[in-house]
Amino acid sequence: MDKIRIRGGRPLSGEIVIGGAKNAGLPLMAAGLLTDERLTLTNVPDLVDIHTMAALLAQHGVAVERPLAGGRELSIGGPISNTEAPYDIVRKMRASVLVLGPLMARMGHARVSLPGGCAIGTRPVDLHFKGLEQMGATIRLDGGYAQAEAPQGLHGATIVFPFPSVGATENLLMAASLADGRTVLANAAREPEITDLAECLLAMGARIEGVGTDRLTVDGVRRLHAATHAIVPDRIETGTYACAAAITGGEVHLRGARMDHLAALVRALDEAGVEVVERPGGVTVRRTGRLHGADVMTEVYPGFPTDMQAQYMALMCVSDGAAMVTETIFENRFMHVPELNRMGARINVHGASAIVRGVPALSGAPVMATDLRASVSLVLAGLAARGETVVNRVYHLDRGYEAVEQKLAACGADIERLPG
């Protein structure tokens, strides 16, 4: 099992290219199930989760091709020959459940394993199921699988989410695109990745109103057609490298980044003493003085993203003063705290909040990653720490960050991957 070794204390300087968003690419790939015609995606990141979704689509009989080896383009198309999403693939990634809506819309039946993914707390898929049931499906759970059927096809419905679920919004948006009649998704999630999915569906011939709002109105069509769509830049990768520049006291230009997708993080960084400036082709992040403690609370978009909580906490570990980091989305997302404390951080957890009291410097130590964002928070801590840090179990990292050690090394970090 690979590990990453870091010798900290070097300010980052240079440019990092931001790739396509994993959290946009996965539902966009699932959207390829909505038509036999070719869906071509560009700006595709080369990540473990992308490969897992490609394997899942191939399991359904769909052709998934990269025209050029290592290229940023992916084409998806062809008839569906199998409607089962097996446990061996789905257990690796929660986003696998996103094939359920498209399969039901196209085929009228599906058997999908209940998902796995990072162990960061309860993320129920019941909202996906309840929404499809309102649209005419019957779903029963059997042996760890959801067995779904809609012999008469799916029909429009008004679905009011009790909270804005990203995955359920995506799944039901895709299902509604081919359903009979009008579907209204109220209190829908508004993340940029959902807007990206909606824009792709529109290019495929879907009829959707309210894109970018919390109320999506979808008039189903009989079929969707071929399209080409560029995946939106990854706002979480952007935020992560912004924190990397800040925690090392450096200056990094993030090429391709979109500042408008990270307004809540930018506000927090500004309060902490980090300068984030939009420039032609991207965003420049720099820190010239000391960091100041600044409180954050994770919220649904456009609030502070839960996927940036661990990275921001690492940044606060070396700030002047104290910061309170409150997690409202997932109940088990502080597993990085003991590992940061091993490096000399002073963090106390009280329920859903963590009090971070800044220290002058962290110390390198062997640490263990527990989930995707926790993994990269430990890398950030290692960049700022005195001495050597070894991050173990970095397979989590490879699910969401492409070539992280190469990108950081190109900006002056002393970092390398070691074989397990």
Salt bridges, closest charged atoms under 4 A:
ASP2 OD2 - ARG417 NH1 3.42
GLU15 OE1 - ARG255 NE 2.79
ASP36 OD1 - ARG106 NH2 2.57
GLU37 OE2 - ARG223 NH2 2.21
ASP46 OD1 - HIS51 NE2 2.61
ASP49 OD2 - LYS22 NZ 3.21
ASP49 OD1 - ARG399 NE 2.83
GLU84 OE1 - ARG111 NH1 3.22
ASP126 OD2 - LYS130 NZ 3.44
ASP142 OD2 - ARG140 NH1 3.70
GLU193 OE2 - ARG235 NE 2.79
ASP196 OD1 - HIS229 NE2 2.85
ASP219 OD1 - ARG182 NE 2.88
GLU237 OE2 - LYS407 NZ 2.68
ASP260 OD2 - ARG258 NH2 2.88
ASP260 OD2 - HIS261 NE2 3.89
GLU275 OE2 - ARG286 NE 2.64
ASP307 OD1 - ARG333 NH2 2.81
ASP307 OD2 - ARG373 NH2 3.84
ASP320 OD1 - ARG290 NH2 2.92
GLU388 OE1 - ARG7 NH2 3.29
ASP398 OD1 - ARG417 NH2 2.76
GLU402 OE2 - ARG72 NH2 2.56
GLU405 OE2 - ARG417 NE 2.79
ASP414 OD1 - ARG5 NH2 3.33
ASP414 OD2 - ARG7 NH1 3.93
GLU416 OE2 - ARG5 NH2 2.88
